[in-house]
Amino acid sequence: MAKPGRISSRAPGKTVDVADSYAVRLMQHLVVPTFVIDPKRRVVIWNRACERLTGLAASEVIGTNRHWQGFYETRRPCLADLVALDRPERLPEFYSEYAARGHNGLGFSAENWCTMPKLGNQLYLAIDAGPIHDEAGHLIAVVETLRDLTDQKRAEMALKELATKDGLTSLSNRRSFDQMLASEWARAHRTQRPLALLFVDVDHFKLFNDHHGHQIGDECLRAIASVVSRHAVRPLDLASRYGGEEFALILPDMDCDSACVIAEEIRSAVMALQIVHGAAGAGDHVTLSVGVASHIPGAVDGGPDRLLGAADEALYVAKRLGRNQVICAERVLAEFAALGRQAKQVPGPLRRKSA
């Protein structure tokens, strides 16, 4: 067994003294955080830049398999370990971004968030790990180098958020809504589970703006957006500003009855805010009309237009029946019959004017 600080080749009589080698002394002073493990995955080099990056001293890891402690709170392989084990198929298990560059001495590269237990923070690291072989082709070491991309990653995430968020309300914007609806529609088609959609519209919002001014109108929209957002509680729920004074809520794996319960909670919560309206032709306080639809996609449905149209028509009916109410798409025909209309006269899909 090689002593810590040495890498033993399998060629007879050849032992490389790592501690005294010029290459190792050079590596110790590299500004790039670097460590080296032997074929048994024990640390033989942990350079000063790696100490600074991780807060873990070389004396704590040299000769051990505990190099993971510099990056993670629980034991798991580092990229160098997967190279040493020649396990490219395990890359997706541990890294969000990765590439296997082949089995001819090229190694692996990856990126991911590391918890950095010694420092108490998170860093996004770009990682490269490559094998070193002796003249006979036997593995004698794996070198891992690291780059801190945290600032770039956070900037990238911030730009992505700006591209997907509505500037006024901080909800997802229309582009994000369209992408998410298409994705969830496809998933609902695969799983044959229902997908629900709520269209939420502020009643008489043009009158509100005219009466109170656009600044107060913006404050009103932000308050309502906060209510809508609080009801997107599951990981795949999405609350978005659909446009103007209209909001949308995507609720995967939910039937119409359950979605109507949520819609009623949103309507009631906005009424409880007691936002004064008072414009002529409107009520004393701001209210909402909500259209609800849910559907299990079938083979002939194509895209989500059917769901959009159904929720849209339900909202139209809610407006026609006096506003400040929730209407489920399944009730649309019955409500139109109560108005003395025929189902074939229902416009659809119809976008409402501000009302």
Residue, then its C-alpha position, 0 to 999 in steps of 0.5 A: m500500500a502506498k504511503p500518504g504522499r506517494i502514488s505507486s505505479r504497478a510497474p515493478g520497482k517504480t514508486v513516484d515520491v509525490a511529496d518531493s516531486y517538482a510537479v506536486r510542488l507546482m500543483q500545491h501553488l496553483v491558483v486553481p483548486t486541485f486535489v488528487i486521489d490514488p486508485k483506492r480513492r485516497v487523497v494524496i494531494w490537496n492543494r492550498a487553493c483547495e484548502r481556501l475553497t473548501g475550508l478543509a485543511a490538507s492535513e484533515v484529508i491526506g491519506t483518507n477517503r474523506h475528501w467529500q467532506g469539503f463539498y457535501e454534508t453526507r457521504r457521496p462520490c466526488l467526480a474524481d471517484l467516478v473517474a477512478l471507478d470508471r462509472p460514467e453511468r452514475l453521473p446523472e445520479f449526482y450532477s445536474e450538468y455533466a459530460a463523460r469525455g470517453h474512456n481513453g484518459l479524458g475523464f469527466s466534467a460536471e457542474n453542481w451546487c455544493t454545500m461546503p459544510k466547513l464554510g457554511n455556504q453554497l457554491y456552484l462549482a465547475i468540476d473536471a476530473g481526469p485519470i493519470h496512467d503509467e506506461a503500461g496503461h494502469l491507473i495511478a491517480v485521478v486529478e480533480t480541478l474546481r472552478d467557482l462559478t457561483d457569481q455567474k450562476r446566480a447572475e444567470m438565474a437572476l436573468k432567467e427570473l427576469a425573463t420569466k417573471d411579470g415585472l409588476t406582480s412578480l408572478s410568472n409571466r405569459r411566456s412562462f404560463d404558455q410553456m408550463l401549460a404545454s408541458e403539463w398538458a403533455r404530462a397529463h396526456r401521458t399519465q391520464r390525470p386531470l389538469a385544471l386551469l383557473f382564469v381570474d379576472v378583476d371585476h370593473f378594473k378599468l373603472f377602478n383605474d379611472h377612479h383611483g389612478h394607475q398607481i393605486g391600480d398597480e397596488c391593487l393588482r399586486a395585492i390580488a397577485s399575492v392572494v393568487s400566488r398563495h394558492a399555488v402551493r404544490p411544486l408544479d402549481l403555477a400562478s401567473r399574470y395572464g395579461g392586464e387585470e387577469f391572472a391564471l393558475i395551473l393546477p396539475d392532477m386536479d379535477c374541476d370540483s377541487a379546482c373550484v374550491i381553490a377558486e372560491e378560496i381566492r375569491s373570498a380572500v380578495m373580498a376579505l382584503q376589503i379593497v375599496h372600489g367605489a366607482a360608479g357602476a361598481g360595488d363598494h369593494v374589489t371583487l373577482s370573477v373566476g372561470v374554472a376548467s379541468h380536463i384529461p387530455g385525449a388522443v384527439d385533443g391535440g394541444p391545450d386549446r380546449l382547456l384554455g377555451a373552456a376556462d375562458e368561456a366559464l369566466y365569460v359566463a361568470k361575468r355575464l351572471g353578475r361577476n364576483q363568482v366562480i363558474c366551472a366550465e361544466r356548468v357553462l351550458a346550463e348557465f347559458a340555458a338559464l339566460g335563454r341562450q342556446a349552447k351553439q351561441v356560446p362564443g369561444p374562445l372569447r377574450r373579455k374586454s376589461a370589465 
